[in-house]
């Protein structure tokens, strides 16, 4: 008698995260499910996976992709009842995905027609529900197709058709399944997706409520409607000891804390005030040895961040890693953790005089005020770095800088304003001022630090940016209205990001 092996009877079905290598299979399913609509472009799928990987899911059966689900998180109160698919998905690119939102929006579910009847949609809906519970979101919302309506359009209105489907008089291949999976019909939406001729442009608005949702205080605080920043426009000093340098830094952090700031930002090259402790009058030699202060510098600002309960962008400091010198901006979070961003676009003099090497990756940091990024000095002059930070979720970019003359400052300033407008993001700059003789490439500093906003917000604030007085030591406090930024991003008036023709160019971070 032949031995029966159970593995011979097994069928492998896997629900897993979507990968870019699934693209060709996804397009084939999409062509079969939505023959009259344009399939996803590869860069769109790539955008979905990079921005919200947990929301992109596929079902694999016997090694084949047979179903998929795409979603994003939104703060639904920012959208009116008349918003359509294009608005809710940012033209399918999901750049409006909000990690701090309260609602999972189901952008698309599709099942290969050859494998329908296997409850694959249920698996995908269950995966979405699991994600919502894990994230403690309030609900799932859908703009559901009614593809069966085209066959009845001459007999009844869309409202009558939906009523008959709800009464189980008619079967709709999408709505019937959604209702069976616990979704509640809220209303009918006209002109939701005009290219959907099977649904005649109509969609049903459906909702699944997370009964396990807990309105925790800490979740309520996870999105701050506004963030207070303190800008330190610092004068170069000649510190006679590290203790003297630390005392000056503590003064500014204390002031930031006293005014209940969430962030304080110092200028680029803040530790150059220590260079006379190493090689007086020989900055080309001493710059590399500033790295000797790295441990003290890190310990100082970590202690200050925790002691004064404020996140600190600690300017920048020359530090050696793997025997190479980098100009690194460190982030000291008030929970005691650290992050770092090496300068990407090193100026010729930095390389010539000090031997500074370039970093190769834009970092985005999670903080108690949301996602932020840091670009050091001239990095803000190159639009690609800010775009990468934006697409990875940053809403504030901090720019510690050091400019030798007014023209160099204006280059930083004008580029910061441009990055704020084109990316609809806040840019906060902090520069060094004053004169420090005998320090080549760092002897004269000019700055007028400031906060730069999208044009619409600038107009609300009086038509221009908030800036420090030029070239004097000072501090400035500013409130960044993140709630206003979120509302502005979905308005029709502010559409720079919406109108960006991504089919003409492609942006990718290599590292």
C-alpha positions as CSV (number, residue, x, y, z in Angstrom):
1,X,0.0,0.0,0.0
2,X,1.4,3.4,-1.0
3,X,2.1,5.6,2.0
4,X,-0.1,8.8,2.0
5,X,2.0,11.9,2.5
6,X,0.0,14.8,3.9
7,X,2.3,17.4,2.1
8,X,1.0,16.1,-1.2
9,X,-2.4,17.4,-0.4
10,X,-1.4,20.8,1.0
11,X,-2.2,24.0,-0.7
12,X,-0.1,27.0,0.3
13,X,-2.0,30.3,0.7
14,X,-0.1,33.2,2.2
15,X,-1.2,36.8,3.1
16,X,1.9,38.9,3.1
17,X,3.2,42.4,2.5
18,X,3.4,43.6,-1.1
19,X,6.8,43.8,-2.8
20,X,7.9,45.8,-5.8
21,X,8.6,42.5,-7.6
22,X,4.9,41.7,-7.5
23,X,4.2,44.6,-9.9
24,X,3.7,42.6,-13.1
25,X,1.3,40.2,-11.5
26,X,-0.6,43.1,-9.9
27,X,-1.0,44.8,-13.3
28,X,-2.4,41.5,-14.9
29,X,-5.0,41.2,-12.1
30,X,-5.9,44.8,-12.4
31,X,-6.5,44.5,-16.2
32,X,-8.9,41.6,-15.5
33,X,-10.7,43.3,-12.6
34,X,-10.8,46.8,-14.1
35,X,-10.5,46.5,-17.9
36,X,-11.6,50.0,-18.6
37,X,-9.2,51.7,-16.2
38,X,-5.5,52.5,-16.4
39,X,-3.3,50.0,-14.5
40,X,-1.0,51.2,-11.7
41,X,2.4,52.5,-12.8
42,X,5.4,51.0,-11.3
43,X,6.5,54.2,-9.6
44,X,3.0,54.4,-8.0
45,X,3.3,50.9,-6.5
46,X,6.8,51.8,-5.3
47,X,5.4,55.0,-3.7
48,X,2.7,52.9,-1.9
49,X,5.3,50.5,-0.5
50,X,7.7,53.1,0.6
51,X,5.2,55.4,2.2
52,X,2.9,52.8,4.0
53,X,4.3,49.3,3.6
54,X,1.9,47.8,6.2
55,X,-1.1,49.0,4.2
56,X,-0.1,47.2,1.0
57,X,-1.0,43.4,1.1
58,X,-1.2,40.5,-1.4
59,X,-2.5,37.0,-1.2
60,X,-0.2,34.4,-2.7
61,X,-1.7,31.0,-3.6
62,X,0.6,28.2,-4.8
63,X,3.3,30.7,-5.6
64,X,1.0,33.0,-7.6
65,X,-0.3,36.5,-6.7
66,X,-4.1,36.1,-6.8
67,X,-5.4,39.1,-4.8
68,X,-4.2,42.4,-3.3
69,X,-5.3,45.3,-1.1
70,X,-4.0,48.9,-0.9
71,X,-4.8,51.4,1.8
72,X,-3.5,54.5,3.6
73,X,-4.2,56.4,6.8
74,X,-6.0,59.7,6.9
75,X,-7.4,62.1,9.4
76,X,-10.9,61.9,8.0
77,X,-12.3,65.0,9.7
78,X,-10.1,67.0,7.3
79,X,-12.1,65.7,4.3
80,X,-15.6,66.8,3.4
81,X,-18.3,64.4,2.4
82,X,-17.8,65.4,-1.2
83,X,-14.2,64.3,-1.6
84,X,-13.5,61.8,-4.3
85,X,-11.1,59.0,-4.8
86,X,-8.5,61.2,-6.5
87,X,-8.4,63.6,-3.5
88,X,-8.5,60.9,-0.8
89,X,-5.6,59.0,-2.5
90,X,-3.6,62.0,-3.7
91,X,-4.1,60.9,-7.3
92,X,-3.2,57.4,-6.3
93,X,0.3,58.4,-5.0
94,X,-0.8,58.4,-1.3
95,X,1.5,61.3,-0.5
96,X,-1.3,62.5,1.9
97,X,-0.8,59.3,4.0
98,X,-0.9,60.5,7.6
99,X,0.8,58.2,10.2
100,X,-1.0,60.1,12.9
101,X,-4.4,59.9,11.4
102,X,-7.4,58.1,12.8
103,X,-8.9,56.3,9.9
104,X,-7.7,53.6,7.4
105,X,-8.9,54.4,3.9
106,X,-9.3,51.3,1.7
107,X,-8.0,52.5,-1.6
108,X,-8.4,49.2,-3.6
109,X,-9.1,45.5,-3.3
110,X,-8.9,43.2,-6.3
111,X,-9.2,39.4,-6.7
112,X,-8.2,37.5,-9.8
113,X,-11.5,36.4,-11.4
114,X,-10.2,32.8,-11.7
115,X,-9.8,32.5,-7.9
116,X,-13.1,34.1,-6.8
117,X,-15.2,32.1,-4.4
118,X,-12.1,31.3,-2.2
119,X,-13.0,34.0,0.3
120,X,-9.8,35.9,-0.7
121,X,-11.5,39.3,-0.2
122,X,-12.4,38.2,3.3
123,X,-8.7,37.5,4.1
124,X,-7.8,41.0,2.9
125,X,-10.6,42.7,4.8
126,X,-9.5,40.7,7.9
127,X,-5.9,41.9,7.4
128,X,-7.1,45.5,7.2
129,X,-9.2,45.1,10.4
130,X,-6.2,43.5,12.2
131,X,-4.0,46.5,11.2
132,X,-6.7,49.0,12.4
133,X,-6.9,47.2,15.8
134,X,-3.1,47.1,16.1
135,X,-2.8,50.8,15.2
136,X,-5.7,51.7,17.5
137,X,-7.5,53.5,14.6
138,X,-11.1,54.4,14.9
139,X,-12.4,53.0,11.7
140,X,-12.0,51.8,8.1
141,X,-13.7,53.7,5.4
142,X,-14.3,52.6,1.8
143,X,-15.5,54.2,-1.4
144,X,-16.9,51.0,-2.8
145,X,-17.6,50.4,-6.5
146,X,-21.0,49.1,-7.7
147,X,-19.9,47.4,-10.9
148,X,-23.3,45.5,-11.3
149,X,-25.1,48.8,-11.8
150,X,-24.2,49.2,-15.4
151,X,-26.5,46.3,-16.3
152,X,-29.5,48.0,-14.6
153,X,-28.8,51.7,-15.4
154,X,-31.8,51.9,-17.8
155,X,-34.1,50.4,-15.3
156,X,-33.4,52.2,-12.0
157,X,-31.4,54.9,-10.3
158,X,-28.2,54.2,-8.5
159,X,-30.0,54.6,-5.2
160,X,-32.7,52.1,-6.2
161,X,-30.0,49.6,-7.3
162,X,-28.1,49.9,-4.0
163,X,-31.3,49.4,-2.0
164,X,-32.1,46.2,-3.9
165,X,-28.5,45.0,-3.3
166,X,-28.9,45.7,0.5
167,X,-32.3,43.8,0.5
168,X,-30.5,40.9,-1.3
169,X,-32.8,41.2,-4.3
170,X,-29.8,41.9,-6.5
171,X,-26.2,40.7,-6.1
172,X,-23.3,43.1,-6.7
173,X,-19.8,41.6,-6.9
174,X,-18.3,44.3,-4.7
175,X,-21.1,45.8,-2.4
176,X,-22.5,42.4,-1.5
177,X,-19.1,41.2,-0.3
178,X,-18.4,44.4,1.6
179,X,-21.7,44.2,3.5
180,X,-21.0,40.5,4.3
181,X,-17.6,41.6,5.8
182,X,-19.3,43.9,8.4
183,X,-19.2,47.2,6.5
184,X,-22.1,49.6,7.0
185,X,-23.5,51.6,4.1
186,X,-23.5,55.4,5.0
187,X,-24.4,57.1,1.7
188,X,-24.1,57.1,-2.0
189,X,-21.4,59.3,-3.6
190,X,-21.8,60.6,-7.2
191,X,-18.8,61.4,-9.4
192,X,-16.5,59.4,-7.1
193,X,-14.4,57.9,-9.9
194,X,-15.6,59.0,-13.3
195,X,-13.5,56.4,-15.2
196,X,-15.4,53.6,-13.5
197,X,-18.0,53.1,-16.3
198,X,-19.3,49.9,-14.7
199,X,-20.4,51.9,-11.7
200,X,-21.4,54.9,-13.8
201,X,-19.1,57.0,-11.6
202,X,-21.0,56.2,-8.4
203,X,-19.6,54.7,-5.2
204,X,-20.9,53.7,-1.9
205,X,-19.4,55.2,1.3
206,X,-19.0,52.4,3.8
207,X,-17.6,52.2,7.3
208,X,-16.3,49.5,9.6
209,X,-15.9,50.7,13.2
210,X,-13.2,49.4,15.5
211,X,-15.0,48.4,18.7
212,X,-11.7,47.9,20.4
213,X,-10.7,51.5,19.9
214,X,-9.4,53.2,23.0
215,X,-9.1,57.0,23.1
216,X,-5.9,57.0,25.1
217,X,-4.6,60.2,26.4
218,X,-1.2,59.4,24.9
219,X,-2.7,58.8,21.5
220,X,-4.5,62.1,21.7
221,X,-1.2,63.8,22.3
222,X,0.6,61.9,19.6
223,X,-0.5,64.5,17.1
224,X,0.2,68.0,18.3
225,X,-1.8,70.6,16.5
226,X,1.1,73.0,16.9
227,X,4.8,72.7,17.6
228,X,6.8,75.4,19.3
229,X,10.3,75.9,18.1
230,X,13.1,78.0,19.6
231,X,15.8,79.2,17.1
232,X,19.2,80.0,18.6
233,X,21.1,82.5,16.4
234,X,24.3,82.1,18.3
235,X,27.4,84.3,18.3
236,X,30.8,82.6,17.9
237,X,32.7,82.6,21.1
238,X,36.2,81.6,22.1
239,X,35.5,79.0,24.8
240,X,38.4,78.6,27.2
241,X,37.1,75.2,28.4
242,X,34.4,72.7,27.5
243,X,32.7,73.7,30.7
244,X,32.4,77.3,29.5
245,X,31.0,76.1,26.2
246,X,28.5,73.8,28.0
247,X,27.3,76.7,30.2
248,X,26.5,78.9,27.2
249,X,24.6,76.1,25.5
250,X,22.7,75.3,28.7
251,X,21.5,78.9,28.9
252,X,19.8,78.7,25.5
253,X,18.2,75.3,26.2
254,X,17.0,76.6,29.6
255,X,15.4,79.6,27.8
256,X,13.8,77.3,25.3
257,X,12.3,75.1,28.0
258,X,11.1,78.1,30.0
259,X,9.0,79.1,27.0
260,X,7.7,75.5,26.7
261,X,9.4,74.8,23.3
262,X,9.2,71.4,21.7
263,X,12.4,71.9,19.8
264,X,15.5,74.1,20.0
265,X,17.8,74.3,17.1
266,X,21.5,75.5,17.2
267,X,23.6,76.5,14.2
268,X,26.0,74.5,12.1
269,X,29.5,74.2,13.4
270,X,28.6,75.0,17.0
271,X,31.7,73.2,18.4
272,X,34.1,75.4,16.4
273,X,34.1,77.5,19.6
274,X,36.3,74.8,21.0
275,X,38.9,74.8,18.3
276,X,41.4,77.1,20.2
277,X,41.6,74.4,22.9
278,X,43.3,72.1,20.4
279,X,45.5,74.0,17.9
280,X,45.3,77.7,18.3
281,X,45.6,79.5,14.9
282,X,45.7,76.2,13.0
283,X,42.1,75.5,12.1
284,X,43.1,73.1,9.3
285,X,44.7,70.8,11.9
286,X,42.3,71.5,14.7
287,X,39.1,70.8,12.8
288,X,39.7,67.1,12.6
289,X,40.6,67.0,16.3
290,X,37.3,68.5,17.2
291,X,36.1,64.9,17.1
292,X,38.0,64.5,20.4
293,X,35.1,66.3,22.0
294,X,32.4,64.1,20.5
295,X,31.7,62.1,23.6
296,X,31.5,65.2,25.8
297,X,29.3,66.9,23.2
298,X,26.9,64.0,23.0
299,X,26.7,63.6,26.8
300,X,26.1,67.3,27.3
301,X,23.2,67.6,24.9
302,X,21.6,64.3,25.8
303,X,21.6,65.5,29.5
304,X,20.2,68.9,28.5
305,X,17.4,67.4,26.4
306,X,16.3,65.2,29.2
307,X,16.8,67.7,32.0
308,X,14.9,70.5,30.3
309,X,12.3,68.3,28.5
310,X,13.0,69.6,25.0
311,X,14.1,68.1,21.7
312,X,17.4,69.5,20.6
313,X,18.9,69.8,17.1
314,X,22.4,70.3,18.3
315,X,23.7,72.3,15.4
316,X,26.5,70.2,13.8
317,X,29.8,68.8,15.0
318,X,32.8,67.3,13.1
319,X,33.0,63.7,14.1
320,X,35.2,60.8,13.0
321,X,33.5,57.5,12.0
322,X,35.4,54.6,10.5
323,X,38.4,56.9,10.3
324,X,36.5,59.4,8.1
325,X,35.5,62.9,9.2
326,X,31.9,63.9,8.8
327,X,29.9,67.1,9.6
328,X,27.1,65.6,11.5
329,X,23.9,67.1,12.9
330,X,22.7,65.2,15.9
331,X,19.1,65.1,17.2
332,X,18.8,64.8,21.0
333,X,15.2,63.7,21.9
334,X,13.8,64.5,25.2
335,X,13.2,60.8,25.9
336,X,17.0,60.4,25.9
337,X,17.4,58.8,22.5
338,X,19.6,60.2,19.7
339,X,19.6,60.4,15.9
340,X,22.1,61.8,13.4
341,X,22.3,63.2,9.9
342,X,25.7,63.7,8.2
343,X,25.9,66.6,5.8
344,X,25.3,65.4,2.2
345,X,26.6,68.3,0.1
346,X,30.0,69.1,1.6
347,X,31.3,72.5,0.5
348,X,34.6,72.6,-1.4
349,X,36.3,74.5,1.5
350,X,35.1,72.0,4.0
351,X,36.7,69.2,2.1
352,X,39.9,71.2,1.2
353,X,40.6,72.7,4.6
354,X,39.2,70.0,6.9
355,X,38.9,66.8,4.9
356,X,35.2,66.4,5.6
357,X,33.4,63.5,3.8
358,X,29.9,63.5,2.4
359,X,27.0,61.5,3.9
360,X,24.9,59.5,1.6
361,X,21.4,59.2,3.1
362,X,18.5,61.4,4.1
363,X,17.2,60.4,7.5
364,X,13.7,61.0,8.9
365,X,13.3,60.9,12.6
366,X,10.2,59.9,14.6
367,X,9.6,62.4,17.5
368,X,6.8,63.1,20.0
369,X,5.8,65.9,17.7
370,X,5.7,63.8,14.5
371,X,8.2,63.0,11.8
372,X,11.0,65.5,11.2
373,X,14.2,65.7,9.1
374,X,17.5,67.6,9.4
375,X,19.4,69.0,6.4
376,X,22.8,70.6,7.2
377,X,23.6,74.0,5.6
378,X,23.9,73.8,1.9
379,X,21.9,70.5,1.8
380,X,18.8,72.7,1.6
381,X,20.0,74.2,-1.6
382,X,19.3,70.9,-3.4
383,X,15.6,70.1,-3.9
384,X,16.0,66.3,-4.0
385,X,17.0,65.9,-0.4
386,X,13.9,67.8,0.8
387,X,11.7,65.8,-1.5
388,X,13.0,62.5,-0.1
389,X,12.3,63.8,3.4
390,X,8.8,64.8,2.5
391,X,7.9,61.5,0.8
392,X,9.1,59.7,3.9
393,X,6.7,61.6,6.0
394,X,8.6,64.6,7.4
395,X,6.5,67.8,8.0
396,X,9.3,69.9,9.5
397,X,12.9,70.2,8.2
398,X,15.5,71.8,10.5
399,X,18.4,73.4,8.8
400,X,21.4,74.3,11.0
401,X,23.7,76.5,8.8
402,X,26.8,78.6,8.7
403,X,27.3,81.2,6.0
404,X,30.3,83.4,5.7
405,X,28.7,86.4,4.0
406,X,25.2,87.8,3.3
407,X,25.1,86.4,-0.2
408,X,25.8,82.9,1.1
409,X,23.1,83.4,3.7
410,X,20.6,84.5,1.1
411,X,21.3,81.3,-0.9
412,X,20.3,79.3,2.1
413,X,17.4,81.5,2.9
414,X,15.9,81.6,-0.6
415,X,16.3,77.9,-1.1
416,X,14.6,77.2,2.3
417,X,11.6,79.3,1.2
418,X,11.5,77.5,-2.1
419,X,11.6,74.1,-0.4
420,X,8.8,75.1,1.9
421,X,6.6,76.2,-1.0
422,X,7.2,73.3,-3.4
423,X,6.9,70.6,-0.7
424,X,4.2,72.3,1.5
425,X,6.4,71.9,4.5
426,X,7.9,73.9,7.4
427,X,11.6,74.8,7.2
428,X,13.4,76.1,10.3
429,X,16.9,77.6,9.9
430,X,19.4,78.6,12.6
431,X,22.8,80.2,11.7
432,X,25.9,81.3,13.4
433,X,26.9,85.0,13.6
434,X,30.1,87.0,14.5
435,X,33.8,86.9,13.9
436,X,36.4,84.4,15.1
437,X,39.9,85.4,13.9
438,X,42.4,82.9,12.7
439,X,39.9,80.1,11.9
440,X,40.2,79.5,8.2
441,X,36.8,79.0,6.5
442,X,35.0,79.8,9.8
443,X,36.3,83.3,10.7
444,X,33.3,85.4,9.5
445,X,29.7,84.3,9.9
446,X,26.5,86.0,8.8
447,X,22.9,84.9,9.5
448,X,19.3,85.8,9.6
449,X,17.7,82.7,10.9
450,X,14.0,82.0,10.4
451,X,10.9,79.9,9.8
452,X,9.8,79.4,6.2
453,X,6.3,78.2,5.3
454,X,4.2,77.4,2.2
455,X,3.0,80.5,0.5
456,X,-0.6,80.2,1.7
457,X,0.5,80.1,5.4
458,X,3.0,83.0,4.8
459,X,0.1,85.0,3.5
460,X,-1.9,84.3,6.6
461,X,1.0,85.4,8.7
462,X,1.3,88.7,7.0
463,X,2.9,87.9,3.7
464,X,6.4,86.8,4.7
465,X,8.5,84.5,6.8
466,X,9.3,85.0,10.5
467,X,13.0,85.9,10.8
468,X,15.5,87.0,13.4
469,X,17.1,90.4,13.3
470,X,20.1,90.0,11.0
471,X,23.6,89.2,12.3
472,X,23.1,89.6,16.0
473,X,22.9,86.9,18.7
474,X,19.3,86.3,19.7
475,X,16.6,83.7,20.1
476,X,13.2,83.5,18.4
477,X,10.2,81.4,19.3
478,X,7.6,80.4,16.7
479,X,4.5,78.2,16.7
480,X,4.3,75.8,13.7
481,X,0.6,75.1,13.1
482,X,0.6,71.5,11.9
483,X,-3.2,71.3,11.9
484,X,-3.3,74.2,9.4
485,X,-0.6,72.6,7.3
486,X,-2.7,69.4,7.1
487,X,-5.8,71.3,6.0
488,X,-3.9,73.3,3.5
489,X,-2.4,70.2,1.9
490,X,-5.8,68.9,0.8
491,X,-7.2,72.3,-0.3
492,X,-7.5,72.9,-4.0
493,X,-5.7,76.2,-3.8
494,X,-2.4,74.6,-2.5
495,X,-1.7,72.1,-5.2
496,X,2.1,72.3,-5.9
497,X,2.5,68.7,-4.9
498,X,-0.7,67.6,-6.6
499,X,0.4,69.1,-9.9
500,X,3.9,67.6,-9.9
501,X,4.2,65.5,-13.1
502,X,6.0,62.5,-11.7
503,X,5.8,60.7,-15.0
504,X,8.5,63.2,-16.3
505,X,11.1,62.3,-13.7
506,X,11.9,59.8,-11.0
507,X,13.4,60.4,-7.5
508,X,15.1,57.6,-5.6
509,X,17.5,57.4,-2.7
510,X,20.3,55.1,-3.6
511,X,21.6,54.3,-0.2
